Structures are given as structure tokens and as C-alpha cells.
Amino acid sequence: MLPQCWGGGMGLLMFFGFVAYGSWIRPSWGRILGVLFCILSLFAIPIGTIVGVLGLIAYGRGSSLFGENRYESKILEDELKYRKKYKMG
């Protein structure tokens, strides 16, 4: 029989997996889970606080990257290549 703390750890690991998967495929629920993860990480002082704040800023600015009307990866890659080619910000 596994210790009780392993159950909580496994649940947390599954939550992190869902957050990573949702951030990778970028549905609207992925952004919600990402924001929730960032809020929870704010309590892990000091590194978690830094990660949480930066994550909240990134998720806040990246609303057009999630959901049904999101920018596709190909469009973002083409834009990045264009900006690198012409040395734009």
C-alpha cells in the first residue's frame, strides 16, 4: 500500500500534466488551467512566486493564443521568421 502523501503527489503531477497539455494544444480551458497553476504557484516563495507572476503576465497577454479563434503555430512561426529576417523587435 502506498503512503497517503503519494496520492496527493500523484494528483498534483496529473494536474501539472493537464496544465502542460492544455498549454501545448492551446484550447480555451488550457489558459484557465494555466492561470490557476500560476495562482497556486504564487504561494511557493520565492521561486514559485516569480514563476507565478511571470506566468500570469504571459497568460494575460496571450489571450489570442488560446481558444477556437487562436493563432495557429504556422502563422506564429512565419511571423517570427519575418521579424528575424528584418531585425524587428
N, C-alpha and C positions, 0 to 999 in steps of 0.2 A: 504494500500500500504506500502511495506517495504522500509525503507531508503536505499539510494544508497550504503552506506558502507556495508550493509548486503550482497549485491550481490557480492562484491569483497571478502568479508569474506567467503561466501559460495563457491566461485570459488577456493579460496585458500584451503579451507577444502577439496574440491573434489580433488585437486592436491595432497594434503598430503595423501589422501586415496589411490590414484593411486600409489603413491610412496611406501606406506606401502604394498599394494597388490603386486606390482612388486618385492619388496624386499622379500616378503614371498614366492611367487611361483618361483622366480628367472629366468624369461626369459631374453633375451639379452636387451630388452627395459627397464626392471626393473633397470638394472645397469645404463643406461643412465639417467633415471629419478632421480635415487638416487644421481648421481653426480651433476645433475642440482640443485636438492634440497640443496645439500651441498654448492654449489657455492652461491646460493641465501642466505643461512643462514650465510655466512661469513659477511654479512653486518649488522647483528643483534649483535652489540657489547655489552657485552663481551661474554655472554653465547653462542650465535649463532656462533660466531667466533670459539670458542672451538669445538662446535659440528660439524661445517663445516670442520674444519681441520682434526679432528679425522675421520669423515665420508669419506673424500676424501682419507685418508690413507687406510681405510678399503676397500673402493671400488676399489682403485688402486691395492691393494694386492689380492683382491678376484676375479680376472677375471675368474678363473677356476670354480667359483661357479655359474656363470650365463651363459645362452645360451643353445644351443642344446647339447653340449658335457660337460655339467656341472656334477659335482659330485652329486650323489643322496644323500638324507638325511640319508638313511640307511648306506651307506658307511661311511659317516662322523660320525654317531653315533657309529659304530663299531670301528672306529679308535680312537675315544675319550675314549671308554671303555678300549681298549687295552693300551692306554697311561696312563690311571689312574691305571690300574692293575699293570703295570710295572714301575710306577712312572717316566714316561718320560715327559719332558717339557710340 
